[in-house]
């Protein structure tokens, strides 16, 4: 049975599958596959497990031949569209040339090329790139990097991260600690990191402070200062926020919001983290959501559109000021890494994807 299944897996499925084969896939999926964020009771119902077999442009096709418009681009991921054979060919070529290298010890040409390319499209000052595999890992890395940055500079009390209620930042334990979205339940995993602090988010339609713009003078941003003073400035490592909220509602801040956050971080020596996992790589009509606000964060987290989902890759991006804090002494080395981070195949695919976004004007088109 196992041999037959592996042989079938190497064949290109002809859609639609006959009813027996389609039913077999669904049953084996229900029996063995743990679909993320779904309840098994729902999946086991008739029609509960949808098995997608092909993608082309904006459309998906399931094993029964039914077609769908992928209006969510996967999970805000497939920025350059499904079925890009060019990206498949880049992956195959890189796999044949170098599929993997010890990412704790060595660099690879695709990783260097991708980092160099990103340095040309990120906000001025963002110049160092730490590659991981997912948005949650990128946020996890950013949190550790911010805390380690202050530790390396002698500010060992700076461990707290301020996040917004309503913002989504991922589901690994560190990311979940700063996650303020009801979409990802925190309760079963508590207690989470004691270093997370939360502040009301932005929602001018139903302002949590019951104020109205512009008379409010962006109070939602200025309110951070009250929390900073209450917690003591020398205990705050970073503020993290999505430039434009997405998972909890598409709330677009006013121009002054991010400029106020930048000024507060500069005033109190706090790092500013822009979570671009969803916004990044053209989804807002600019390369990054923060590009709309004319500031440079200290750290950016990206994933999703970086490779348009053709290979798992994410990136925590920093300014030289942040990176150089770890270069003053070997004891300050940022001791953090992911086995498949900086994966040569993922880096090669991501670079080709960024070139497609650029060549075809997809950022401007959005």
C-alpha positions as CSV (number, residue, x, y, z in Angstrom):
1,X,0.0,0.0,0.0
2,X,2.7,2.5,1.0
3,X,4.6,1.8,-2.3
4,X,1.5,2.3,-4.3
5,X,0.8,5.6,-2.6
6,X,4.3,6.9,-3.1
7,X,4.1,6.0,-6.8
8,X,0.8,7.8,-7.1
9,X,2.3,10.9,-5.3
10,X,4.9,11.2,-8.0
11,X,2.3,11.2,-10.8
12,X,0.5,14.3,-12.0
13,X,-3.2,13.9,-11.1
14,X,-5.7,14.1,-14.0
15,X,-8.6,16.2,-12.8
16,X,-11.3,15.6,-12.0
17,X,-10.4,12.3,-10.2
18,X,-12.9,9.5,-10.5
19,X,-15.3,9.4,-7.5
20,X,-13.6,6.4,-5.9
21,X,-10.1,8.0,-6.0
22,X,-11.5,11.4,-4.8
23,X,-13.3,9.7,-1.9
24,X,-10.1,7.8,-1.0
25,X,-8.1,11.0,-0.8
26,X,-10.7,12.6,1.4
27,X,-10.9,9.6,3.7
28,X,-7.1,9.3,4.1
29,X,-7.0,13.1,4.8
30,X,-9.5,12.7,7.5
31,X,-7.7,9.7,8.9
32,X,-4.1,11.0,8.9
33,X,-3.7,14.7,8.0
34,X,-3.9,17.3,10.7
35,X,-5.1,20.4,8.9
36,X,-3.9,23.6,10.7
37,X,-6.4,25.5,12.7
38,X,-9.3,23.2,11.7
39,X,-11.5,21.0,13.9
40,X,-11.5,17.4,13.0
41,X,-15.2,17.1,13.6
42,X,-15.8,19.7,10.9
43,X,-13.4,18.1,8.5
44,X,-14.9,14.6,9.0
45,X,-18.4,15.9,7.9
46,X,-19.4,15.3,4.2
47,X,-17.8,18.1,2.2
48,X,-15.7,19.2,5.2
49,X,-12.3,18.4,3.7
50,X,-11.6,20.2,0.5
51,X,-8.5,18.9,-1.3
52,X,-7.0,21.4,-3.7
53,X,-4.9,19.9,-6.5
54,X,-4.0,22.7,-8.9
55,X,-3.6,26.4,-9.1
56,X,-3.3,28.7,-12.1
57,X,-3.2,32.5,-11.8
58,X,-6.0,33.5,-9.4
59,X,-7.8,30.2,-9.6
60,X,-7.6,26.9,-7.7
61,X,-9.0,23.5,-8.7
62,X,-10.0,20.7,-6.3
63,X,-9.8,17.0,-6.9
64,X,-13.4,17.0,-8.1
65,X,-12.6,19.5,-10.8
66,X,-14.4,22.4,-9.1
67,X,-12.7,25.7,-9.6
68,X,-12.5,28.6,-7.1
69,X,-11.2,32.2,-7.2
70,X,-8.5,32.3,-4.6
71,X,-9.7,35.7,-3.3
72,X,-7.4,35.5,-0.2
73,X,-4.3,34.6,-2.2
74,X,-3.9,31.5,-0.1
75,X,-3.4,33.1,3.3
76,X,-2.4,36.6,2.0
77,X,0.6,34.8,0.4
78,X,0.5,34.2,-3.4
79,X,1.3,37.7,-4.5
80,X,2.6,36.7,-8.0
81,X,-0.2,34.1,-8.6
82,X,-0.4,30.3,-8.9
83,X,1.3,28.2,-11.5
84,X,4.5,30.2,-12.1
85,X,6.6,27.6,-13.9
86,X,9.6,29.9,-13.8
87,X,9.7,29.6,-10.0
88,X,9.3,25.8,-10.2
89,X,12.3,25.7,-12.6
90,X,14.4,27.9,-10.3
91,X,13.6,25.5,-7.4
92,X,14.5,22.4,-9.4
93,X,17.8,24.0,-10.7
94,X,18.8,25.0,-7.2
95,X,18.0,21.6,-5.7
96,X,20.2,19.9,-8.3
97,X,23.0,22.4,-7.6
98,X,22.8,22.7,-3.8
99,X,19.7,21.6,-1.9
100,X,21.0,22.3,1.6
101,X,24.0,23.7,3.5
102,X,24.6,24.0,7.2
103,X,22.9,27.3,7.9
104,X,24.6,27.7,11.3
105,X,28.0,27.8,9.6
106,X,27.9,28.7,5.9
107,X,26.4,31.1,3.4
108,X,25.2,30.3,-0.1
109,X,25.0,32.4,-3.3
110,X,21.2,32.5,-3.3
111,X,21.1,33.7,0.3
112,X,23.6,36.5,-0.5
113,X,21.8,37.4,-3.7
114,X,18.5,37.6,-2.0
115,X,19.8,39.7,0.9
116,X,21.5,42.1,-1.5
117,X,18.2,42.4,-3.5
118,X,16.1,43.1,-0.4
119,X,18.5,45.9,0.6
120,X,17.5,47.8,-2.6
121,X,13.7,47.6,-2.0
122,X,13.4,47.9,1.8
123,X,13.2,51.4,3.6
124,X,16.4,53.3,3.8
125,X,18.5,52.0,6.6
126,X,17.3,48.4,6.6
127,X,20.4,46.5,5.5
128,X,20.7,43.2,7.4
129,X,18.5,40.1,6.7
130,X,18.0,37.1,9.0
131,X,16.1,34.4,7.1
132,X,13.8,31.9,8.8
133,X,10.8,29.9,7.6
134,X,7.5,31.5,8.7
135,X,6.0,34.8,9.9
136,X,5.7,33.4,13.4
137,X,9.4,32.6,13.4
138,X,10.2,36.0,12.0
139,X,8.3,37.6,14.9
140,X,9.9,35.2,17.4
141,X,13.3,36.2,16.0
142,X,12.5,39.9,16.2
143,X,11.4,39.7,19.9
144,X,14.6,37.8,20.8
145,X,16.7,40.2,18.7
146,X,15.3,43.2,20.4
147,X,15.9,41.8,23.9
148,X,19.4,40.6,23.0
149,X,20.2,44.0,21.4
150,X,19.6,45.8,24.7
151,X,21.3,43.1,26.6
152,X,24.4,43.5,24.5
153,X,24.4,47.3,25.1
154,X,24.2,46.8,28.9
155,X,20.5,47.5,29.2
156,X,19.7,44.2,30.7
157,X,16.3,45.3,32.2
158,X,14.8,46.0,28.8
159,X,12.8,42.8,28.1
160,X,9.2,44.0,27.7
161,X,7.5,44.2,24.3
162,X,4.5,46.4,23.8
163,X,1.9,45.2,21.3
164,X,-1.6,46.2,20.2
165,X,-4.9,44.5,21.1
166,X,-6.3,43.3,17.8
167,X,-3.0,42.9,16.0
168,X,-2.0,39.4,14.7
169,X,1.6,38.4,15.1
170,X,1.7,34.6,14.9
171,X,1.2,31.4,17.0
172,X,4.5,30.3,18.3
173,X,4.7,31.0,22.1
174,X,6.7,34.2,21.9
175,X,4.7,35.5,19.0
176,X,1.4,34.4,20.6
177,X,2.5,36.4,23.7
178,X,2.4,39.6,21.8
179,X,-0.5,38.5,19.7
180,X,-3.5,40.7,20.4
181,X,-5.9,39.0,18.0
182,X,-8.9,36.9,19.1
183,X,-8.3,34.9,15.9
184,X,-5.6,32.9,17.7
185,X,-6.7,31.8,21.2
186,X,-4.1,32.4,23.9
187,X,-6.0,30.8,26.8
188,X,-5.0,27.1,26.4
189,X,-1.3,28.1,26.4
190,X,-1.2,30.5,29.3
191,X,0.8,31.6,31.1
192,X,2.7,33.0,28.1
193,X,5.7,35.3,28.2
194,X,5.5,37.7,31.1
195,X,7.3,40.3,29.1
196,X,4.3,41.2,26.8
197,X,2.2,44.3,27.4
198,X,-0.8,45.3,25.3
199,X,-2.4,48.6,24.4
200,X,-5.7,49.3,22.6
201,X,-5.3,49.2,18.8
202,X,-6.5,51.5,16.1
203,X,-10.1,51.6,15.0
204,X,-11.3,55.0,14.0
205,X,-14.8,53.6,13.3
206,X,-15.2,52.5,16.9
207,X,-12.4,54.3,18.7
208,X,-11.5,52.4,21.9
209,X,-10.9,55.8,23.5
210,X,-14.2,57.2,22.2
211,X,-12.5,60.1,20.4
212,X,-12.8,61.4,16.9
213,X,-10.0,62.2,14.4
214,X,-8.6,64.8,13.9
215,X,-9.7,66.4,17.2
216,X,-8.1,63.4,19.0
217,X,-4.6,64.4,17.8
218,X,-3.9,60.6,17.3
219,X,-4.4,59.9,21.0
220,X,-4.2,56.1,20.2
221,X,-0.5,56.7,19.4
222,X,0.2,59.2,22.1
223,X,-1.3,56.8,24.7
224,X,1.8,54.6,24.3
225,X,3.7,57.2,26.3
226,X,1.5,56.7,29.3
227,X,2.1,52.9,29.2
228,X,5.8,53.4,28.7
229,X,6.0,55.7,31.8
230,X,3.9,53.3,33.8
231,X,6.1,50.3,33.0
232,X,9.3,52.4,33.3
233,X,11.1,53.2,30.1
234,X,14.2,51.3,31.0
235,X,12.2,48.1,31.0
236,X,10.8,48.4,27.5
237,X,12.7,46.6,24.7
238,X,10.4,47.2,21.7
239,X,7.0,48.2,20.3
240,X,5.6,45.8,17.7
241,X,2.7,46.6,15.3
242,X,1.4,45.9,11.8
243,X,1.7,49.0,9.7
244,X,-1.8,48.3,8.4
245,X,-3.8,45.8,10.5
246,X,-5.2,42.9,8.5
247,X,-6.3,39.7,10.3
248,X,-8.5,41.6,12.8
249,X,-9.8,44.1,10.2
250,X,-8.2,46.4,7.7
251,X,-7.5,49.4,9.9
252,X,-5.3,52.0,8.2
253,X,-3.6,54.4,10.6
254,X,-3.4,58.1,9.9
255,X,0.0,59.4,8.8
256,X,0.8,60.9,12.3
257,X,0.3,57.5,14.0
258,X,3.5,55.9,12.9
259,X,5.4,59.1,13.0
260,X,4.4,59.5,16.7
261,X,5.5,55.9,17.4
262,X,8.8,56.5,15.8
263,X,9.3,59.7,17.8
264,X,8.4,58.0,21.1
265,X,10.8,55.1,20.4
266,X,13.6,57.5,19.7
267,X,12.8,59.5,22.9
268,X,12.9,56.5,25.1
269,X,15.5,54.3,23.4
270,X,13.0,51.7,22.4
271,X,13.2,49.6,19.2
272,X,10.3,49.9,16.7
273,X,9.2,46.6,15.0
274,X,7.0,46.8,11.9
275,X,5.3,43.4,11.3
276,X,5.1,43.3,7.5
277,X,4.3,39.6,7.3
278,X,1.0,40.3,5.5
279,X,1.6,43.9,4.3
280,X,4.9,43.2,2.7
281,X,5.8,42.7,-1.0
282,X,3.2,44.8,-2.7
283,X,0.0,44.0,-0.9
284,X,-0.7,47.7,-0.1
285,X,0.5,49.2,-3.3
286,X,4.0,49.9,-2.0
287,X,6.7,47.3,-1.4
288,X,6.0,47.5,2.3
289,X,3.2,48.9,4.4
290,X,5.5,51.2,6.3
291,X,6.5,52.9,3.0
292,X,3.2,54.8,3.3
293,X,4.4,56.6,6.5
294,X,7.8,57.9,5.6
295,X,9.7,56.3,8.6
296,X,12.2,53.5,9.0
297,X,11.6,50.9,11.7
298,X,14.5,49.3,13.6
299,X,13.3,45.8,12.8
300,X,10.8,44.5,10.1
301,X,9.3,41.0,10.0
302,X,8.3,39.6,6.6
303,X,7.2,36.3,5.1
304,X,4.2,35.2,2.9
305,X,4.7,37.3,-0.3
306,X,8.5,37.1,-0.1
307,X,8.3,33.8,-2.1
308,X,4.6,34.0,-3.0
309,X,4.3,30.7,-1.2
310,X,6.4,28.8,-3.7
311,X,8.9,27.9,-0.9
312,X,8.8,28.4,2.9
313,X,10.8,31.5,3.8
314,X,10.5,34.5,6.1
315,X,12.9,37.2,7.1
316,X,13.7,39.5,10.1
317,X,15.2,42.6,8.7
318,X,17.2,45.2,10.7
319,X,19.1,48.4,10.5
320,X,22.9,48.4,10.8
321,X,22.6,50.0,14.2
322,X,20.7,46.9,15.5
323,X,23.0,44.5,13.7
324,X,26.2,46.1,14.9
325,X,25.3,45.8,18.6
326,X,26.1,42.1,18.1
327,X,29.4,42.8,16.5
328,X,31.2,44.5,19.3
329,X,32.3,41.3,21.1
330,X,32.0,37.5,20.4
331,X,30.1,37.1,23.6
332,X,27.4,39.2,22.1
333,X,26.8,36.9,19.2
334,X,23.1,36.5,18.4
335,X,22.8,32.9,19.3
336,X,19.6,32.1,17.4
337,X,19.1,30.0,14.3
338,X,16.7,27.7,12.4
339,X,17.8,24.5,10.7
340,X,16.0,25.4,7.5
341,X,16.4,29.1,7.8
342,X,18.4,30.7,4.9
343,X,17.6,27.5,2.9
344,X,19.3,27.8,-0.5
345,X,16.2,26.6,-2.5
346,X,13.9,29.0,-0.7
347,X,16.3,31.9,-1.1
348,X,16.6,31.2,-4.8
349,X,12.8,31.0,-5.3
350,X,12.2,34.1,-3.2
351,X,14.7,36.1,-5.3
352,X,13.1,35.0,-8.5
353,X,9.7,35.9,-7.1
354,X,10.8,39.4,-6.1
355,X,12.1,39.9,-9.6
356,X,8.7,38.9,-11.0
357,X,6.9,41.4,-8.7
358,X,9.3,44.1,-9.9
359,X,9.5,43.2,-13.6
360,X,5.7,42.9,-14.1
361,X,4.9,46.0,-11.9
362,X,2.7,43.9,-9.6
363,X,3.4,46.2,-6.6
364,X,2.2,49.3,-8.5
365,X,-0.7,47.3,-10.0
366,X,-2.1,46.4,-6.6
